[in-house]
Amino acid sequence: MKFTDIPEGSRALLRKGTVLPAHPLLLTAERKLDEARQRAVTRYYVDAGAGGMAVGVHTTQFAIRDVGLYEPVLRLAAETAYAWTDRPLLMVAGVTGRTEQALNEARIARGLGYHAVLLNLARLKGQSETEILDHCRAIAAEMPVVGFALLPEVGGFHLSYDFWRAFAEIDNVVAIKMAPFDRYRTIEIVRAVCDAGAQDRVTLYTGNDDHIILDLVQPFVVRSADGKSEQRLRIRGGLLGHWSVWAEKAVEQLERIHAIPDGAAIPEDVLALDSVVTDCNLAIYDALNNLAGCIPGCLEVLRRQGLAAGTWCLDEKEILSPGQSEQIDRVYAMYPEMNDDLFVKKNLTRWLSGDAAANPLER
């Protein structure tokens, strides 16, 4: 499937840049899939105004593959989202593993109505960049591909400028999620896309939870080798685990940023928002403990809102870190304007019941 094969509205969303929450996995206390709450969170993202969502990614827990939940979880999200709205959506499926597994997952996603795959290369660590590029080309022959620069702390590894330039030249690569949590490497990927001449085809998305707002407002300067000409590229959207919570506010933030014309001065309060969002992420994503509690942290926010019943993960050892709940308390108190608790409270019954007619959306 080529990018031109997916609906025009979905293509436009990707190119404009949109909010793509990384969909968490909602479990019961017995660590079984909680279908009602899984559907409720999907509906929450749609009603919050997200352009779509990413499913089967890190926040969804990679272990879904080990317990036979990959296809059921992807199916549940797609069916629920498409039934809940008739506006265009952009649905992205995470694929991982070596080539055979990744191809199989891409085919499952395509059959369920997903538009692109986020390509996690963690299982290829140790292979040469030439071999990894061959893997990427094989997946791109099946589905439009979103590249993923994943930081080592959560299982990724760094790839070179030469890799990213060659990757951007692959015809069915449509976006790159940059999440190295490293300004040097982020700039290097931007430069690689531009030097490949792919900036009109490959849309840049942030996954840098430590600089979400700054990524979205900053123009990146890429100059020619002789320094005589330059282009400016922008990161247009985000595919983020952090946006799995407080999604309505994330949509508001991105809409405000998109409303600022290219070349215009950035309002000081927008620039200041970067440190606020980063501080919130410190708590939710457990930055003080090397991100060990990042998934339970997202689930804890959803639990406080009533969307999740608990913070259970497939791995019983994956729990909130000591002091993490107190950090979440802190950012709730310091930055009350960042949460969307009131929006969730007004609509929780609607999302849990799935009866949109009986419970109209409230803002």
Secondary structure, DSSP 8 states (H G I E B T S, - for coil): --GGGS-HHHHHHHHH--EEEB----B-TTS-B-HHHHHHHHHHHHHHT-SEEEESSGGG-GGGGTTT-HHHHHHHHHHHHHHH--S--EEEEEE-SSHHHHHHHHHHHHHTT--EEEE--GGGTTS-HHHHHHHHHHHHTTS-EEEEEE-GGGT-----HHHHHHHHTSTTEEEEEEE-S-HHHHHHHHHHHHHTT-TTTSEEEE--TTSHHHHHH-EEEEE-TTSS-EEEEEEEEEEESGGGSSHHHHHHHHHHHHTS-TTS---HHHHHHHHHHHHHHHHHTTGGGTTTTHHHHHHHHHHHHTS-S----SSTT----TTHHHHHHHHHHH-GGG--HHHHHHHHHHHHHT-TTTS----
